[in-house]
Amino acid sequence: MGARGDPYLWDELEQAFATISLSCSKAYFIDQFEKFFQELTNHTFKDNKECEIFVEKYARGGMSSGSISMEFWQREALPLLLNRLEKAK
């Protein structure tokens, strides 16, 4: 499903990807995604086995505030973005 910090990460990733061409390759997109994820969360994306990570800047109140669901990003969000990239070409 996702965690309470995920919408804030979505917003920042949208801004980060604003400069990336939709004609980029899938490999380039994944490289950029992993780079931006690391820069925005201070956590690696690739091979991260944690269920959730905590990102202080996304903590905006509430018990699970600031939590990012690694499972959501690895199993749902990145595949969704890659699918959208392919459809945009």
N, CA, C and O atoms as a CHARMM CRD file, in Angstrom:
* protein
*
  356
    1    1 MET  N      0.81800  -1.19000   0.00000 PROA 1      0.00000
    2    1 MET  CA     0.00000   0.00000   0.00000 PROA 1      0.00000
    3    1 MET  C      0.86500   1.25900   0.00000 PROA 1      0.00000
    4    1 MET  O      0.76300   2.06700  -0.92300 PROA 1      0.00000
    5    2 GLY  N      1.68800   1.43900   0.98200 PROA 2      0.00000
    6    2 GLY  CA     2.48900   2.64000   1.09800 PROA 2      0.00000
    7    2 GLY  C      2.49700   3.12300   2.52400 PROA 2      0.00000
    8    2 GLY  O      1.74700   2.62000   3.36100 PROA 2      0.00000
    9    3 ALA  N      3.32700   4.08500   2.80500 PROA 3      0.00000
   10    3 ALA  CA     3.44500   4.64100   4.14700 PROA 3      0.00000
   11    3 ALA  C      3.18300   6.14400   4.09700 PROA 3      0.00000
   12    3 ALA  O      3.07300   6.73100   3.02100 PROA 3      0.00000
   13    4 ARG  N      3.08700   6.74300   5.25400 PROA 4      0.00000
   14    4 ARG  CA     2.67800   8.14600   5.34000 PROA 4      0.00000
   15    4 ARG  C      3.67800   9.12800   4.72900 PROA 4      0.00000
   16    4 ARG  O      3.29800  10.23700   4.35400 PROA 4      0.00000
   17    5 GLY  N      4.93200   8.74200   4.62500 PROA 5      0.00000
   18    5 GLY  CA     5.92100   9.62200   4.01600 PROA 5      0.00000
   19    5 GLY  C      6.00000   9.50500   2.50400 PROA 5      0.00000
   20    5 GLY  O      6.59900  10.35200   1.84100 PROA 5      0.00000
   21    6 ASP  N      5.39300   8.45400   1.95600 PROA 6      0.00000
   22    6 ASP  CA     5.48900   8.21300   0.51200 PROA 6      0.00000
   23    6 ASP  C      4.96700   9.35500  -0.36200 PROA 6      0.00000
   24    6 ASP  O      5.60100   9.66500  -1.37000 PROA 6      0.00000
   25    7 PRO  N      3.84400   9.99400  -0.02600 PROA 7      0.00000
   26    7 PRO  CA     3.38800  11.10400  -0.88100 PROA 7      0.00000
   27    7 PRO  C      4.39600  12.25100  -0.98400 PROA 7      0.00000
   28    7 PRO  O      4.50200  12.89300  -2.02900 PROA 7      0.00000
   29    8 TYR  N      5.13000  12.50600   0.09300 PROA 8      0.00000
   30    8 TYR  CA     6.13100  13.57600   0.05200 PROA 8      0.00000
   31    8 TYR  C      7.30200  13.18300  -0.85100 PROA 8      0.00000
   32    8 TYR  O      7.86100  14.02100  -1.55900 PROA 8      0.00000
   33    9 LEU  N      7.66100  11.90300  -0.81600 PROA 9      0.00000
   34    9 LEU  CA     8.71300  11.42500  -1.71300 PROA 9      0.00000
   35    9 LEU  C      8.23600  11.48300  -3.16000 PROA 9      0.00000
   36    9 LEU  O      9.00500  11.86700  -4.04200 PROA 9      0.00000
   37   10 TRP  N      6.98400  11.11100  -3.42400 PROA 10     0.00000
   38   10 TRP  CA     6.41200  11.22500  -4.77700 PROA 10     0.00000
   39   10 TRP  C      6.58800  12.65500  -5.28700 PROA 10     0.00000
   40   10 TRP  O      7.04900  12.87300  -6.40700 PROA 10     0.00000
   41   11 ASP  N      6.21600  13.61800  -4.45300 PROA 11     0.00000
   42   11 ASP  CA     6.28800  15.03100  -4.85900 PROA 11     0.00000
   43   11 ASP  C      7.71400  15.44100  -5.20100 PROA 11     0.00000
   44   11 ASP  O      7.94800  16.10800  -6.20900 PROA 11     0.00000
   45   12 GLU  N      8.65900  15.04400  -4.36700 PROA 12     0.00000
   46   12 GLU  CA    10.04400  15.42300  -4.63500 PROA 12     0.00000
   47   12 GLU  C     10.61100  14.70200  -5.85500 PROA 12     0.00000
   48   12 GLU  O     11.38800  15.27900  -6.61600 PROA 12     0.00000
   49   13 LEU  N     10.22900  13.45700  -6.03800 PROA 13     0.00000
   50   13 LEU  CA    10.67700  12.73600  -7.23200 PROA 13     0.00000
   51   13 LEU  C     10.10400  13.36300  -8.49600 PROA 13     0.00000
   52   13 LEU  O     10.78300  13.43600  -9.52000 PROA 13     0.00000
   53   14 GLU  N      8.86800  13.81200  -8.42500 PROA 14     0.00000
   54   14 GLU  CA     8.26500  14.48900  -9.58100 PROA 14     0.00000
   55   14 GLU  C      9.09600  15.70800  -9.97300 PROA 14     0.00000
   56   14 GLU  O      9.34300  15.93900 -11.15700 PROA 14     0.00000
   57   15 GLN  N      9.51800  16.47300  -9.00000 PROA 15     0.00000
   58   15 GLN  CA    10.34700  17.64800  -9.27900 PROA 15     0.00000
   59   15 GLN  C     11.71300  17.23700  -9.82700 PROA 15     0.00000
   60   15 GLN  O     12.22200  17.85300 -10.76400 PROA 15     0.00000
   61   16 ALA  N     12.29700  16.20700  -9.24800 PROA 16     0.00000
   62   16 ALA  CA    13.62100  15.75600  -9.69100 PROA 16     0.00000
   63   16 ALA  C     13.58600  15.25300 -11.13100 PROA 16     0.00000
   64   16 ALA  O     14.51600  15.50000 -11.89900 PROA 16     0.00000
   65   17 PHE  N     12.51900  14.55000 -11.49900 PROA 17     0.00000
   66   17 PHE  CA    12.40700  13.98500 -12.84400 PROA 17     0.00000
   67   17 PHE  C     11.91900  14.99400 -13.88000 PROA 17     0.00000
   68   17 PHE  O     11.84300  14.66300 -15.06400 PROA 17     0.00000
   69   18 ALA  N     11.59600  16.18200 -13.47700 PROA 18     0.00000
   70   18 ALA  CA    11.10100  17.19400 -14.41400 PROA 18     0.00000
   71   18 ALA  C     12.12100  17.50500 -15.51500 PROA 18     0.00000
   72   18 ALA  O     11.75100  17.95500 -16.59900 PROA 18     0.00000
   73   19 THR  N     13.38200  17.26600 -15.23700 PROA 19     0.00000
   74   19 THR  CA    14.42900  17.57800 -16.21400 PROA 19     0.00000
   75   19 THR  C     14.84900  16.36600 -17.04300 PROA 19     0.00000
   76   19 THR  O     15.71300  16.48500 -17.91100 PROA 19     0.00000
   77   20 ILE  N     14.25100  15.20600 -16.78600 PROA 20     0.00000
   78   20 ILE  CA    14.61600  13.97800 -17.49600 PROA 20     0.00000
   79   20 ILE  C     13.66200  13.77100 -18.67000 PROA 20     0.00000
   80   20 ILE  O     12.44200  13.83900 -18.51300 PROA 20     0.00000
   81   21 SER  N     14.22500  13.52000 -19.83000 PROA 21     0.00000
   82   21 SER  CA    13.43100  13.31500 -21.03700 PROA 21     0.00000
   83   21 SER  C     12.67800  11.99800 -20.97700 PROA 21     0.00000
   84   21 SER  O     13.21000  10.99100 -20.51200 PROA 21     0.00000
   85   22 LEU  N     11.43800  12.00700 -21.44900 PROA 22     0.00000
   86   22 LEU  CA    10.64600  10.78300 -21.50400 PROA 22     0.00000
   87   22 LEU  C     11.16000   9.81300 -22.56800 PROA 22     0.00000
   88   22 LEU  O     10.71800   8.66600 -22.62800 PROA 22     0.00000
   89   23 SER  N     12.07600  10.26400 -23.39300 PROA 23     0.00000
   90   23 SER  CA    12.65900   9.37700 -24.39700 PROA 23     0.00000
   91   23 SER  C     13.89300   8.63900 -23.86900 PROA 23     0.00000
   92   23 SER  O     14.57600   7.95300 -24.62900 PROA 23     0.00000
   93   24 CYS  N     14.18000   8.77600 -22.57200 PROA 24     0.00000
   94   24 CYS  CA    15.35100   8.10800 -21.99700 PROA 24     0.00000
   95   24 CYS  C     15.13700   6.59400 -21.96000 PROA 24     0.00000
   96   24 CYS  O     14.00600   6.11100 -22.02800 PROA 24     0.00000
   97   25 SER  N     16.21100   5.88100 -21.85400 PROA 25     0.00000
   98   25 SER  CA    16.12500   4.41800 -21.78400 PROA 25     0.00000
   99   25 SER  C     15.64300   3.98800 -20.39900 PROA 25     0.00000
  100   25 SER  O     15.71500   4.74300 -19.43000 PROA 25     0.00000
  101   26 LYS  N     15.15800   2.77100 -20.33900 PROA 26     0.00000
  102   26 LYS  CA    14.70800   2.20000 -19.06300 PROA 26     0.00000
  103   26 LYS  C     15.87900   2.14100 -18.07400 PROA 26     0.00000
  104   26 LYS  O     15.71700   2.46300 -16.89700 PROA 26     0.00000
  105   27 ALA  N     17.05000   1.73200 -18.55500 PROA 27     0.00000
  106   27 ALA  CA    18.23600   1.64000 -17.69400 PROA 27     0.00000
  107   27 ALA  C     18.61700   3.00600 -17.13400 PROA 27     0.00000
  108   27 ALA  O     18.94000   3.13100 -15.95200 PROA 27     0.00000
  109   28 TYR  N     18.57800   4.03000 -17.98700 PROA 28     0.00000
  110   28 TYR  CA    18.90400   5.38300 -17.52900 PROA 28     0.00000
  111   28 TYR  C     17.88300   5.84300 -16.49100 PROA 28     0.00000
  112   28 TYR  O     18.24900   6.42900 -15.47200 PROA 28     0.00000
  113   29 PHE  N     16.61100   5.57900 -16.74800 PROA 29     0.00000
  114   29 PHE  CA    15.56100   5.96900 -15.81300 PROA 29     0.00000
  115   29 PHE  C     15.79100   5.31800 -14.44500 PROA 29     0.00000
  116   29 PHE  O     15.68900   5.97900 -13.41100 PROA 29     0.00000
  117   30 ILE  N     16.10000   4.03100 -14.44800 PROA 30     0.00000
  118   30 ILE  CA    16.34100   3.32300 -13.18300 PROA 30     0.00000
  119   30 ILE  C     17.55300   3.90800 -12.46700 PROA 30     0.00000
  120   30 ILE  O     17.51900   4.11300 -11.25300 PROA 30     0.00000
  121   31 ASP  N     18.62100   4.17600 -13.21000 PROA 31     0.00000
  122   31 ASP  CA    19.81400   4.79600 -12.60700 PROA 31     0.00000
  123   31 ASP  C     19.47200   6.12900 -11.96100 PROA 31     0.00000
  124   31 ASP  O     19.89100   6.41100 -10.83800 PROA 31     0.00000
  125   32 GLN  N     18.70700   6.94900 -12.67800 PROA 32     0.00000
  126   32 GLN  CA    18.32100   8.25600 -12.14500 PROA 32     0.00000
  127   32 GLN  C     17.38700   8.10500 -10.94600 PROA 32     0.00000
  128   32 GLN  O     17.51200   8.83300  -9.96100 PROA 32     0.00000
  129   33 PHE  N     16.45700   7.16400 -11.03200 PROA 33     0.00000
  130   33 PHE  CA    15.55000   6.92100  -9.91600 PROA 33     0.00000
  131   33 PHE  C     16.34400   6.56700  -8.65400 PROA 33     0.00000
  132   33 PHE  O     16.11100   7.13000  -7.58500 PROA 33     0.00000
  133   34 GLU  N     17.28200   5.63000  -8.79300 PROA 34     0.00000
  134   34 GLU  CA    18.08200   5.21400  -7.64400 PROA 34     0.00000
  135   34 GLU  C     18.91600   6.36900  -7.09700 PROA 34     0.00000
  136   34 GLU  O     19.06400   6.51600  -5.88300 PROA 34     0.00000
  137   35 LYS  N     19.45200   7.17200  -7.98200 PROA 35     0.00000
  138   35 LYS  CA    20.24300   8.34000  -7.56500 PROA 35     0.00000
  139   35 LYS  C     19.36300   9.34200  -6.81300 PROA 35     0.00000
  140   35 LYS  O     19.72200   9.79500  -5.72600 PROA 35     0.00000
  141   36 PHE  N     18.22000   9.68300  -7.39000 PROA 36     0.00000
  142   36 PHE  CA    17.31800  10.63500  -6.73700 PROA 36     0.00000
  143   36 PHE  C     16.80700  10.09300  -5.41000 PROA 36     0.00000
  144   36 PHE  O     16.72800  10.83200  -4.42900 PROA 36     0.00000
  145   37 PHE  N     16.45600   8.80100  -5.36700 PROA 37     0.00000
  146   37 PHE  CA    15.97600   8.18200  -4.13400 PROA 37     0.00000
  147   37 PHE  C     17.02000   8.34400  -3.03700 PROA 37     0.00000
  148   37 PHE  O     16.69800   8.73400  -1.91400 PROA 37     0.00000
  149   38 GLN  N     18.26300   8.04400  -3.36700 PROA 38     0.00000
  150   38 GLN  CA    19.36400   8.17600  -2.39700 PROA 38     0.00000
  151   38 GLN  C     19.51100   9.62600  -1.93000 PROA 38     0.00000
  152   38 GLN  O     19.63800   9.88800  -0.73400 PROA 38     0.00000
  153   39 GLU  N     19.49300  10.55700  -2.87300 PROA 39     0.00000
  154   39 GLU  CA    19.65500  11.96500  -2.53400 PROA 39     0.00000
  155   39 GLU  C     18.50900  12.47200  -1.64900 PROA 39     0.00000
  156   39 GLU  O     18.73800  13.23900  -0.71400 PROA 39     0.00000
  157   40 LEU  N     17.29400  12.04900  -1.94300 PROA 40     0.00000
  158   40 LEU  CA    16.12400  12.55800  -1.22700 PROA 40     0.00000
  159   40 LEU  C     15.88700  11.89200   0.12300 PROA 40     0.00000
  160   40 LEU  O     15.36800  12.52300   1.04300 PROA 40     0.00000
  161   41 THR  N     16.26500  10.61700   0.24800 PROA 41     0.00000
  162   41 THR  CA    15.96900   9.88900   1.47800 PROA 41     0.00000
  163   41 THR  C     17.20200   9.58100   2.32800 PROA 41     0.00000
  164   41 THR  O     17.07900   9.23600   3.50400 PROA 41     0.00000
  165   42 ASN  N     18.37100   9.70400   1.74000 PROA 42     0.00000
  166   42 ASN  CA    19.62800   9.32300   2.38500 PROA 42     0.00000
  167   42 ASN  C     19.67400   7.81600   2.65500 PROA 42     0.00000
  168   42 ASN  O     20.34300   7.36700   3.58500 PROA 42     0.00000
  169   43 HSD  N     18.96600   7.04900   1.84400 PROA 43     0.00000
  170   43 HSD  CA    18.94800   5.59100   1.91500 PROA 43     0.00000
  171   43 HSD  C     19.12800   5.05100   0.49800 PROA 43     0.00000
  172   43 HSD  O     18.65900   5.65200  -0.46900 PROA 43     0.00000
  173   44 THR  N     19.80500   3.92000   0.38700 PROA 44     0.00000
  174   44 THR  CA    19.93800   3.29600  -0.91600 PROA 44     0.00000
  175   44 THR  C     18.62400   2.64300  -1.31200 PROA 44     0.00000
  176   44 THR  O     17.83300   2.25100  -0.45400 PROA 44     0.00000
  177   45 PHE  N     18.39800   2.53000  -2.59000 PROA 45     0.00000
  178   45 PHE  CA    17.19900   1.87100  -3.08900 PROA 45     0.00000
  179   45 PHE  C     17.50200   0.43600  -3.47500 PROA 45     0.00000
  180   45 PHE  O     16.81900  -0.49400  -3.04500 PROA 45     0.00000
  181   46 LYS  N     18.51400   0.26800  -4.27400 PROA 46     0.00000
  182   46 LYS  CA    18.86000  -1.05700  -4.80100 PROA 46     0.00000
  183   46 LYS  C     19.30600  -1.97400  -3.66300 PROA 46     0.00000
  184   46 LYS  O     20.14200  -1.60500  -2.83800 PROA 46     0.00000
  185   47 ASP  N     18.73800  -3.15500  -3.63800 PROA 47     0.00000
  186   47 ASP  CA    19.08600  -4.18300  -2.65400 PROA 47     0.00000
  187   47 ASP  C     18.78800  -3.78600  -1.20800 PROA 47     0.00000
  188   47 ASP  O     19.33000  -4.38900  -0.28200 PROA 47     0.00000
  189   48 ASN  N     17.94200  -2.78800  -1.00400 PROA 48     0.00000
  190   48 ASN  CA    17.55600  -2.40400   0.34800 PROA 48     0.00000
  191   48 ASN  C     16.50400  -3.40000   0.82300 PROA 48     0.00000
  192   48 ASN  O     15.42300  -3.49000   0.24100 PROA 48     0.00000
  193   49 LYS  N     16.81400  -4.14000   1.86700 PROA 49     0.00000
  194   49 LYS  CA    15.93200  -5.20600   2.35900 PROA 49     0.00000
  195   49 LYS  C     15.01700  -4.74700   3.49400 PROA 49     0.00000
  196   49 LYS  O     14.22600  -5.53900   4.00500 PROA 49     0.00000
  197   50 GLU  N     15.11400  -3.49500   3.89000 PROA 50     0.00000
  198   50 GLU  CA    14.26300  -2.99600   4.96700 PROA 50     0.00000
  199   50 GLU  C     12.81800  -2.90500   4.49300 PROA 50     0.00000
  200   50 GLU  O     12.56200  -2.62600   3.32100 PROA 50     0.00000
  201   51 CYS  N     11.88100  -3.13800   5.39400 PROA 51     0.00000
  202   51 CYS  CA    10.45300  -2.98400   5.06100 PROA 51     0.00000
  203   51 CYS  C     10.10200  -1.51300   4.94600 PROA 51     0.00000
  204   51 CYS  O      9.40200  -1.09600   4.02300 PROA 51     0.00000
  205   52 GLU  N     10.59400  -0.74000   5.88600 PROA 52     0.00000
  206   52 GLU  CA    10.35000   0.70400   5.88900 PROA 52     0.00000
  207   52 GLU  C     11.61800   1.42200   6.29500 PROA 52     0.00000
  208   52 GLU  O     12.45600   0.88600   7.02000 PROA 52     0.00000
  209   53 ILE  N     11.73900   2.64000   5.81400 PROA 53     0.00000
  210   53 ILE  CA    12.81900   3.52300   6.24000 PROA 53     0.00000
  211   53 ILE  C     12.18700   4.77400   6.80900 PROA 53     0.00000
  212   53 ILE  O     11.03200   5.08000   6.51200 PROA 53     0.00000
  213   54 PHE  N     12.92600   5.49400   7.61600 PROA 54     0.00000
  214   54 PHE  CA    12.42600   6.73400   8.19400 PROA 54     0.00000
  215   54 PHE  C     13.19300   7.89900   7.59600 PROA 54     0.00000
  216   54 PHE  O     14.42200   7.88000   7.53700 PROA 54     0.00000
  217   55 VAL  N     12.45600   8.92300   7.14800 PROA 55     0.00000
  218   55 VAL  CA    13.05600  10.12800   6.58500 PROA 55     0.00000
  219   55 VAL  C     12.49400  11.31400   7.37500 PROA 55     0.00000
  220   55 VAL  O     11.31200  11.64300   7.27400 PROA 55     0.00000
  221   56 GLU  N     13.35000  11.93100   8.14600 PROA 56     0.00000
  222   56 GLU  CA    12.93700  13.00300   9.06500 PROA 56     0.00000
  223   56 GLU  C     12.16200  14.11400   8.37200 PROA 56     0.00000
  224   56 GLU  O     11.15300  14.57800   8.90400 PROA 56     0.00000
  225   57 LYS  N     12.60600  14.55000   7.20200 PROA 57     0.00000
  226   57 LYS  CA    11.94400  15.68400   6.54200 PROA 57     0.00000
  227   57 LYS  C     10.51400  15.37500   6.11500 PROA 57     0.00000
  228   57 LYS  O      9.73700  16.29200   5.84700 PROA 57     0.00000
  229   58 TYR  N     10.15800  14.08500   6.04700 PROA 58     0.00000
  230   58 TYR  CA     8.78900  13.70200   5.70100 PROA 58     0.00000
  231   58 TYR  C      7.92700  13.47300   6.94000 PROA 58     0.00000
  232   58 TYR  O      6.74700  13.14400   6.81800 PROA 58     0.00000
  233   59 ALA  N      8.49500  13.64100   8.11600 PROA 59     0.00000
  234   59 ALA  CA     7.75300  13.47600   9.36800 PROA 59     0.00000
  235   59 ALA  C      6.97000  14.75700   9.63100 PROA 59     0.00000
  236   59 ALA  O      7.54100  15.77700  10.01800 PROA 59     0.00000
  237   60 ARG  N      5.68900  14.69400   9.42300 PROA 60     0.00000
  238   60 ARG  CA     4.84900  15.88700   9.54200 PROA 60     0.00000
  239   60 ARG  C      3.69700  15.66500  10.51800 PROA 60     0.00000
  240   60 ARG  O      2.64200  16.28700  10.40100 PROA 60     0.00000
  241   61 GLY  N      3.91000  14.78200  11.46900 PROA 61     0.00000
  242   61 GLY  CA     2.90800  14.51100  12.48800 PROA 61     0.00000
  243   61 GLY  C      2.25000  13.16900  12.30100 PROA 61     0.00000
  244   61 GLY  O      2.03300  12.72000  11.17500 PROA 61     0.00000
  245   62 GLY  N      1.93600  12.53300  13.40200 PROA 62     0.00000
  246   62 GLY  CA     1.30800  11.21900  13.35100 PROA 62     0.00000
  247   62 GLY  C      2.29400  10.13200  13.70700 PROA 62     0.00000
  248   62 GLY  O      3.51000  10.31600  13.65500 PROA 62     0.00000
  249   63 MET  N      1.73900   9.00400  14.06600 PROA 63     0.00000
  250   63 MET  CA     2.55400   7.92000  14.59400 PROA 63     0.00000
  251   63 MET  C      3.54500   7.34700  13.57900 PROA 63     0.00000
  252   63 MET  O      4.68700   7.07200  13.94800 PROA 63     0.00000
  253   64 SER  N      3.16500   7.16200  12.35200 PROA 64     0.00000
  254   64 SER  CA     4.08000   6.58800  11.35500 PROA 64     0.00000
  255   64 SER  C      4.58500   7.64200  10.37400 PROA 64     0.00000
  256   64 SER  O      5.09200   7.31100   9.30200 PROA 64     0.00000
  257   65 SER  N      4.44500   8.88800  10.74000 PROA 65     0.00000
  258   65 SER  CA     4.87000   9.97400   9.87200 PROA 65     0.00000
  259   65 SER  C      6.36500   9.87300   9.58600 PROA 65     0.00000
  260   65 SER  O      7.16200   9.59300  10.48200 PROA 65     0.00000
  261   66 GLY  N      6.72800  10.10000   8.35000 PROA 66     0.00000
  262   66 GLY  CA     8.12000  10.03000   7.92500 PROA 66     0.00000
  263   66 GLY  C      8.54000   8.66700   7.42200 PROA 66     0.00000
  264   66 GLY  O      9.67000   8.49300   6.96600 PROA 66     0.00000
  265   67 SER  N      7.64300   7.69900   7.50000 PROA 67     0.00000
  266   67 SER  CA     7.95700   6.34600   7.04900 PROA 67     0.00000
  267   67 SER  C      7.79900   6.23000   5.53700 PROA 67     0.00000
  268   67 SER  O      6.84800   6.74400   4.94900 PROA 67     0.00000
  269   68 ILE  N      8.75500   5.54100   4.92900 PROA 68     0.00000
  270   68 ILE  CA     8.72600   5.23400   3.50500 PROA 68     0.00000
  271   68 ILE  C      8.68300   3.72400   3.38100 PROA 68     0.00000
  272   68 ILE  O      9.51100   3.02600   3.96600 PROA 68     0.00000
  273   69 SER  N      7.72900   3.21600   2.62600 PROA 69     0.00000
  274   69 SER  CA     7.59100   1.77800   2.43200 PROA 69     0.00000
  275   69 SER  C      8.49200   1.31600   1.29300 PROA 69     0.00000
  276   69 SER  O      8.22800   1.60700   0.12600 PROA 69     0.00000
  277   70 MET  N      9.54800   0.60100   1.63700 PROA 70     0.00000
  278   70 MET  CA    10.45000   0.08600   0.60700 PROA 70     0.00000
  279   70 MET  C      9.71900  -0.93700  -0.26400 PROA 70     0.00000
  280   70 MET  O      9.93100  -0.98200  -1.47600 PROA 70     0.00000
  281   71 GLU  N      8.87700  -1.74300   0.33700 PROA 71     0.00000
  282   71 GLU  CA     8.12300  -2.73600  -0.42400 PROA 71     0.00000
  283   71 GLU  C      7.26300  -2.05900  -1.48800 PROA 71     0.00000
  284   71 GLU  O      7.20900  -2.51700  -2.63000 PROA 71     0.00000
  285   72 PHE  N      6.59400  -0.97400  -1.11700 PROA 72     0.00000
  286   72 PHE  CA     5.77700  -0.23700  -2.07600 PROA 72     0.00000
  287   72 PHE  C      6.62500   0.28900  -3.22200 PROA 72     0.00000
  288   72 PHE  O      6.25700   0.12600  -4.38500 PROA 72     0.00000
  289   73 TRP  N      7.74100   0.90700  -2.91800 PROA 73     0.00000
  290   73 TRP  CA     8.57000   1.50100  -3.96800 PROA 73     0.00000
  291   73 TRP  C      9.20200   0.44400  -4.85800 PROA 73     0.00000
  292   73 TRP  O      9.30300   0.63000  -6.07100 PROA 73     0.00000
  293   74 GLN  N      9.62600  -0.65800  -4.26900 PROA 74     0.00000
  294   74 GLN  CA    10.28600  -1.70100  -5.05100 PROA 74     0.00000
  295   74 GLN  C      9.31000  -2.54900  -5.85700 PROA 74     0.00000
  296   74 GLN  O      9.60800  -2.92300  -6.99100 PROA 74     0.00000
  297   75 ARG  N      8.15300  -2.85300  -5.28800 PROA 75     0.00000
  298   75 ARG  CA     7.22000  -3.77100  -5.96000 PROA 75     0.00000
  299   75 ARG  C      6.12400  -3.07900  -6.75900 PROA 75     0.00000
  300   75 ARG  O      5.58700  -3.66100  -7.70100 PROA 75     0.00000
  301   76 GLU  N      5.78700  -1.85300  -6.39700 PROA 76     0.00000
  302   76 GLU  CA     4.67400  -1.18200  -7.06600 PROA 76     0.00000
  303   76 GLU  C      5.05900   0.12000  -7.76500 PROA 76     0.00000
  304   76 GLU  O      4.79000   0.28700  -8.95400 PROA 76     0.00000
  305   77 ALA  N      5.67900   1.03300  -7.04100 PROA 77     0.00000
  306   77 ALA  CA     5.91000   2.37400  -7.58600 PROA 77     0.00000
  307   77 ALA  C      6.89600   2.37700  -8.75300 PROA 77     0.00000
  308   77 ALA  O      6.58900   2.92300  -9.81200 PROA 77     0.00000
  309   78 LEU  N      8.07700   1.77800  -8.57800 PROA 78     0.00000
  310   78 LEU  CA     9.04600   1.78100  -9.67600 PROA 78     0.00000
  311   78 LEU  C      8.50300   1.03300 -10.89500 PROA 78     0.00000
  312   78 LEU  O      8.62600   1.54800 -12.00600 PROA 78     0.00000
  313   79 PRO  N      7.90800  -0.16000 -10.74500 PROA 79     0.00000
  314   79 PRO  CA     7.32100  -0.80300 -11.92300 PROA 79     0.00000
  315   79 PRO  C      6.22900   0.04700 -12.58400 PROA 79     0.00000
  316   79 PRO  O      6.12500   0.06400 -13.81000 PROA 79     0.00000
  317   80 LEU  N      5.42400   0.74500 -11.79600 PROA 80     0.00000
  318   80 LEU  CA     4.40600   1.63800 -12.34200 PROA 80     0.00000
  319   80 LEU  C      5.04400   2.75900 -13.15400 PROA 80     0.00000
  320   80 LEU  O      4.59000   3.07100 -14.25500 PROA 80     0.00000
  321   81 LEU  N      6.09100   3.35700 -12.61400 PROA 81     0.00000
  322   81 LEU  CA     6.77700   4.43800 -13.32000 PROA 81     0.00000
  323   81 LEU  C      7.41900   3.93800 -14.61000 PROA 81     0.00000
  324   81 LEU  O      7.38100   4.62500 -15.63100 PROA 81     0.00000
  325   82 LEU  N      8.00100   2.75800 -14.56700 PROA 82     0.00000
  326   82 LEU  CA     8.61000   2.19000 -15.77600 PROA 82     0.00000
  327   82 LEU  C      7.55000   1.89000 -16.82900 PROA 82     0.00000
  328   82 LEU  O      7.78800   2.08100 -18.02200 PROA 82     0.00000
  329   83 ASN  N      6.40000   1.42800 -16.40300 PROA 83     0.00000
  330   83 ASN  CA     5.29700   1.18100 -17.31800 PROA 83     0.00000
  331   83 ASN  C      4.83600   2.48300 -17.95700 PROA 83     0.00000
  332   83 ASN  O      4.58300   2.52800 -19.16100 PROA 83     0.00000
  333   84 ARG  N      4.72700   3.52300 -17.17500 PROA 84     0.00000
  334   84 ARG  CA     4.33100   4.82800 -17.69700 PROA 84     0.00000
  335   84 ARG  C      5.36700   5.37800 -18.65700 PROA 84     0.00000
  336   84 ARG  O      5.01700   6.01000 -19.65400 PROA 84     0.00000
  337   85 LEU  N      6.64200   5.14300 -18.36700 PROA 85     0.00000
  338   85 LEU  CA     7.71300   5.58300 -19.25600 PROA 85     0.00000
  339   85 LEU  C      7.57400   4.91000 -20.61600 PROA 85     0.00000
  340   85 LEU  O      7.68700   5.57200 -21.64800 PROA 85     0.00000
  341   86 GLU  N      7.33200   3.61100 -20.62800 PROA 86     0.00000
  342   86 GLU  CA     7.17600   2.87600 -21.87300 PROA 86     0.00000
  343   86 GLU  C      5.95000   3.36900 -22.66500 PROA 86     0.00000
  344   86 GLU  O      6.00600   3.49100 -23.88900 PROA 86     0.00000
  345   87 LYS  N      4.87800   3.64100 -21.97600 PROA 87     0.00000
  346   87 LYS  CA     3.66400   4.12600 -22.65000 PROA 87     0.00000
  347   87 LYS  C      3.84800   5.53100 -23.22900 PROA 87     0.00000
  348   87 LYS  O      3.21000   5.88900 -24.21900 PROA 87     0.00000
  349   88 ALA  N      4.72300   6.32300 -22.60700 PROA 88     0.00000
  350   88 ALA  CA     4.95700   7.68700 -23.05100 PROA 88     0.00000
  351   88 ALA  C      5.80700   7.74300 -24.32800 PROA 88     0.00000
  352   88 ALA  O      5.81600   8.75900 -25.02300 PROA 88     0.00000
  353   89 LYS  N      6.50500   6.67400 -24.62800 PROA 89     0.00000
  354   89 LYS  CA     7.38700   6.64900 -25.80800 PROA 89     0.00000
  355   89 LYS  C      6.62000   6.44500 -27.07900 PROA 89     0.00000
  356   89 LYS  O      7.21200   6.39900 -28.15800 PROA 89     0.00000
